Amino acid sequence: MMMMKKNTSYLVTFAAVALFAMMMMSNMSVSKAACVATELQPCLDAITKSAPPSTLCCTKLKQQQPCLCQYVKNPNLGKYVNSPNAKKMAQTCGVPIPKC
């Protein structure tokens, strides 16, 4: 009986550690996958045509805010992120321009 209780406690501990590890790995993959520049597609008109940003654009911009420095450093995206229209859009949406 004592051996079964000991094995059960090891099993519960192992399951808890395994669950915690899976949750941590899941969080890491979510944060890595969060930087997806195409998520800012609703902002395209605001950046290229100086149109007012839509509510969806502002929502997406706020979600992608932690990624903006990464986008600035990307040669293909930096010119859009640093453009005057993008800065105006960010100001309208209440998203500070990052200093990278």
C-alpha angles and dihedrals in degrees: 000000000000091000091053092051091050092049091048093053091050090049092050091048092048091049091050092050092046092049091049091049092050091049091051092048090048091052091049093053091047093053091047092049093047094084102079112146093199087068085076093062091110085065095056096101092047090053101039102030102028090241118157111269116254123233088253090052092053091047092051092045091054090049091050095043094107088056099052095096089052089052092047090055092050109095092216096049104030095081090057096044091049096044120117091242092054091050091050090048092050091050091050090049092047094243114138117230107247122237102223 
